[in-house]
């Protein structure tokens, strides 16, 4: 019997579930968002202040923020798996992980600033 040494045991199933859950969240949001835009555009003037008023509701802000969090988690799982699978050098892998985390945290902070400002 061959004994396999696995590193990061459990990442496969967890990553797969995270990818699917975040994809479902994003798909649901996109469908609801497009339906919302279609119905809202019929009753909203085509100027920026009207659209700012529509997106000032707290529930819309929460849904948009959940979408961005799901998007960033989805991106993290994907890019982490790419770095783990295709980068052999440990120092380079760690550097790319750290840079990816910083980039995604920057995206999260920016999304919070835009949505809640």
For each residue, the residues with C-beta under 8 A, 3 or more apart:
1:
2:
3:
4:
5:
6: 9
7:
8: 11 84
9: 6
10: 13 14
11: 8 14 15 81 84
12: 15 16
13: 10 16 17
14: 10 11 17 18
15: 11 12 18 19 77 80 81
16: 12 13 19 20
17: 13 14 20 21
18: 14 15 21 22 73 74 77
19: 15 16 22 23 74 77 78
20: 16 17 23 24
21: 17 18 24 25
22: 18 19 25 26 70 71 73 74 77
23: 19 20 26 27 74
24: 20 21 27 28
25: 21 22 28 29 66 67 70
26: 22 23 29 30 67 70 71 74
27: 23 24 30 31
28: 24 25 31 32
29: 25 26 32 33 63 66 67 70
30: 26 27 33 34
31: 27 28 34 35
32: 28 29 35 36 63
33: 29 30 36 37 63 67
34: 30 31 37 38
35: 31 32 38 39
36: 32 33 39 40
37: 33 34 40 41
38: 34 35 41 42
39: 35 36 42 43
40: 36 37 43 44 54
41: 37 38 44 46
42: 38 39
43: 39 40
44: 40 41 50 51 53 54
45: 50
46: 41 50
47: 50 51
48: 51 52
49: 52 53
50: 44 45 46 47 53 54
51: 44 47 48 54 55
52: 48 49 55 56
53: 44 49 50 56
54: 40 44 50 51 57 60
55: 51 52 60 61 64
56: 52 53 60 61
57: 54 60 61
58: 61 62
59: 62 63
60: 54 55 56 57 63 64
61: 55 56 57 58 64 65 115 116
62: 58 59 65 66
63: 29 32 33 59 60 66 67
64: 55 60 61 67 68 115
65: 61 62 68 69 111 112 115 116
66: 25 29 62 63 69 70
67: 25 26 29 33 63 64 70 71
68: 64 65 71 72 107 108 111 115
69: 65 66 72 73 108
70: 22 25 26 29 66 67 73 74
71: 22 26 67 68 74 75
72: 68 69 75 76 104 107 108 111
73: 18 22 69 70 76 77
74: 18 19 22 23 26 70 71 77 78
75: 71 72 78 79 104
76: 72 73 79 80 100 101 104
77: 15 18 19 22 73 74 80 81
78: 19 74 75 81 82
79: 75 76 82 83 100
80: 15 76 77 83 84 97 100
81: 11 15 77 78 84 85
82: 78 79 85 86
83: 79 80 86 87 93 96 97 100
84: 8 11 80 81 87 93
85: 81 82
86: 82 83
87: 83 84 92 93 96
88: 93
89: 92 93
90: 93 94
91: 94 95
92: 87 89 95 96
93: 83 84 87 88 89 90 96 97
94: 90 91 97 98
95: 91 92 98 99
96: 83 87 92 93 99 100
97: 80 83 93 94 100 101
98: 94 95 101 102
99: 95 96 102 103
100: 76 79 80 83 96 97 103 104
101: 76 97 98 104 105
102: 98 99 105 106
103: 99 100 106 107
104: 72 75 76 100 101 107 108
105: 101 102 108 109
106: 102 103 109 110
107: 68 72 103 104 110 111
108: 68 69 72 104 105 111 112
109: 105 106 112 113
110: 106 107 113 114
111: 65 68 72 107 108 114 115
112: 65 108 109 115 116
113: 109 110 116 117
114: 110 111 117
115: 61 64 65 68 111 112
116: 61 65 112 113
117: 113 114
